[in-house]
Amino acid sequence: MALNKFIGIGRLVKEPETREVSGGNKILKGTMAINNSKDNTTFVNFTAWNKTAELIQQYIKKGEQFTIEGSLKIDTYDKKVQVGESGGEITVPTKIAYINVDRVIFLNNKGDNE
């Protein structure tokens, strides 16, 4: 059996990016800062869809604390990188990790809804 579950409490780093994608779906991408100790902060990228995206956009502003629950996702894409002074390019497989949010909990702002 495998388990892929993330629960994090942190603060919104900046206003998230929201856009509409195919089929009328809404996607929101943001970053949460989790303070592990006085001098150690972990930054976690997250993605939310549709109603969850709308709730985050409406109720959570930069610096406010909230909880997200979801699963870890890793996307792979090809990134072109310039090599040396000759200006040649190579393609490097690149991975980006983020949390796909299933649930959000508002902790200290105007919305106490889930």
C-alpha positions in Angstrom: 0.0 0.0 0.0 1.2 3.5 -0.8 0.3 6.8 0.8 0.8 10.2 -0.8 -0.6 12.8 1.7 0.7 16.3 2.5 -0.6 18.5 5.3 1.0 21.9 5.7 0.4 25.0 7.8 2.1 28.1 6.5 1.7 31.6 5.1 1.0 32.7 1.6 4.2 34.2 0.1 2.6 36.3 -2.6 -0.8 36.7 -4.4 -1.3 33.4 -6.3 -1.7 33.2 -10.1 -5.1 32.2 -11.3 -6.2 31.4 -14.8 -8.9 29.6 -16.7 -7.9 26.5 -18.7 -9.7 24.2 -21.1 -13.2 23.2 -20.3 -13.8 26.3 -18.1 -11.7 24.9 -15.3 -9.9 27.4 -13.0 -6.4 26.7 -11.8 -4.5 28.6 -9.1 -0.8 28.3 -8.5 0.8 29.7 -5.3 3.6 29.3 -2.8 3.3 28.6 1.0 6.1 29.5 3.4 6.4 27.0 6.3 8.6 28.2 9.2 10.3 25.2 10.6 12.4 27.2 13.1 13.6 30.7 13.6 16.2 30.5 10.8 14.7 27.7 8.6 11.8 28.2 6.2 10.5 25.8 3.6 8.8 27.1 0.5 6.1 24.8 -0.9 4.5 25.3 -4.3 0.9 24.3 -4.6 -1.9 24.1 -7.2 -5.6 24.2 -6.6 -8.5 23.7 -9.0 -12.0 25.1 -9.5 -13.9 25.7 -6.2 -10.8 25.3 -4.0 -8.9 27.8 -6.3 -11.8 30.3 -6.0 -11.8 30.0 -2.2 -8.1 30.5 -1.9 -8.2 33.5 -4.2 -11.2 35.0 -2.3 -10.1 34.5 1.3 -6.4 34.2 1.6 -4.1 37.2 1.0 -0.3 37.5 1.1 1.1 36.8 4.6 -2.0 35.1 5.9 -1.8 31.7 7.6 -3.7 28.7 6.2 -3.6 24.9 6.0 -3.5 22.9 2.8 -4.1 19.2 2.4 -3.3 17.3 -0.7 -0.9 15.1 -2.6 2.6 15.5 -3.9 2.9 15.7 -7.7 6.0 15.8 -9.8 5.9 17.1 -13.3 8.7 16.6 -15.8 9.5 18.9 -18.7 12.4 19.6 -21.0 14.3 22.8 -20.3 16.7 24.3 -22.9 20.0 25.4 -21.4 22.8 27.4 -23.0 26.2 25.7 -22.9 29.5 27.6 -22.9 30.4 30.7 -24.8 29.5 29.2 -28.1 25.8 29.6 -27.4 25.0 26.0 -28.0 21.9 24.6 -26.4 21.1 21.3 -24.8 17.8 20.0 -23.5 17.8 18.9 -19.8 15.0 16.9 -18.3 13.7 19.0 -15.4 11.4 18.1 -12.5 9.2 20.4 -10.4 7.4 19.2 -7.3 4.2 20.8 -6.0 1.2 19.9 -3.8 -2.1 19.3 -5.6 -4.6 20.8 -3.0 -7.7 18.8 -2.1 -8.7 20.9 0.9 -7.9 24.3 2.4 -8.5 25.5 5.9 -8.5 29.2 6.8 -6.8 30.0 10.1 -6.7 33.7 10.7 -8.7 35.7 8.2 -12.2 36.7 7.3 -13.3 33.3 6.0 -13.6 30.4 8.3 -15.1 28.1 5.7 -13.5 25.0 4.1 
